[in-house]
Amino acid sequence: MTGRNTRRTLGILGGLGPLASAHFYKMVTERTKADSDAENLNIIISSRADTPDRTEYIMGKSDVSPVPALIKSAAMLMRAGADVIAIPCNTSHAFFDEIAASVCIPVISMIDETADYISRRGFHKTGIMGTDGTLASGIYKKALEKRGIEYVCPAPETQKLIMSIIYDYVKAGRAGAEELFRRAADEMLSLGCDSLILGCTELPLAAYKSDLFINTLEVLAYKSITYCGGTPCGFDDAFMKAYQDEIH
């Protein structure tokens, strides 16, 4: 176990939405090997729930940019003592360059780390599930193309279903998302995908368990834990095998 004096403090730029942020904090805490409270990571959370909607802005349905609020949260985390920032929101990574340039501490790219993980797992054709904003921004397409990984985007009707899962069910705290998710995932897998990116941090909250699903929150949690000097635990064997070259 890494000593406390060598630990980095993790800043979570959250509230995008709040339930996904809470789930991420819980995941990081549960999956950091610790025999006492003091051996957990030091974590600072900004949960600015009134950040303007990222998808609405990207899709031109709102002229209120979320960038100033995102930058303000990042700066607050840095001032509060964070050594590195994690953003548990896929769509917000459309503004990653602006956020990263606004602070002088590292910001983990969940998009690049997820694409790297897919490459490590040896998947060749992945489906991208996410918000309209995430798909329109092309952030996953660019990261996957850079690594030579084929990708599939949802058909329009499937995408409508995915958006309903995210906004009408998970974000709204409404039950019933699981069956809708199964329908959307089955439709994507029928297109020949060997994996599916759960490219919205709300989607894992509706998903059933499958080795074919790439949980972007898990990837971000693993990289956050290791970057901050913690020892990851509780990840399944297939996940840990992908990072075996990093494990000593």
Secondary structure, 3 states (H helix, E strand, C coil): CCCHHHCCCEEEEECCCHHHHHHHHHHHHHCECCCCHHHCCCEEEEECCCCCCHHHHHCCCCCCCCHHHHHHHHHHHHHHCCCEEECCCCHHHHHHHHHHHCCCCCECCHHHHHHHHHHHHCCCEEEEECCHHHHHHCHHHHHHHHCCCEEECCCHHHHHHHHHHHHHHHCCCCCCHHHHHHHHHHHHHCCCCCEEEECCCCHHHCCCCCCCEEEHHHHHHHHHHHHCCCCECCCCHHHHHHCHHHCC
